[in-house]
Amino acid sequence: MSRGPEIGAALVRTLYRDSVTKRCPLTFVASDCVRWASATFVGARHAMTWTALPSPALDEWLADLPDAEFDLRGHLLADIDVVAVTRTATSVEIEMEALTVEALDV
């Protein structure tokens, strides 16, 4: 069963909540979610843009993000990468890409 774009919203909510927990709250700017499939998996590719205040906590969160695990009901986060970080004295813009796959119902 395809769960459509709601996984994009769930991923955004999950990342936001995690950033708040780690004391580096992100501000959501934009996202795009495109359906994806291979011979064995169905999922979605995500592109997201965020902003945040510069801080050591943010730097640590971004560094740890590719190895982080998140609970996304019905989906697995197969990959997440920070693809661009633009810094000014007062803000950080972050571009991320992620791949989610639908979990198999067993």
Secondary structure, DSSP 8 states (H G I E B T S, - for coil): ---TTHHHHHHHHHHHHHHHHTT---EEEEEEEEEEE-SS-EEEEEEEEEEE---HHHHHHHHHGGG----BTTEEEEEEEEEEEEE-SS-EEEEEEEEEEE----
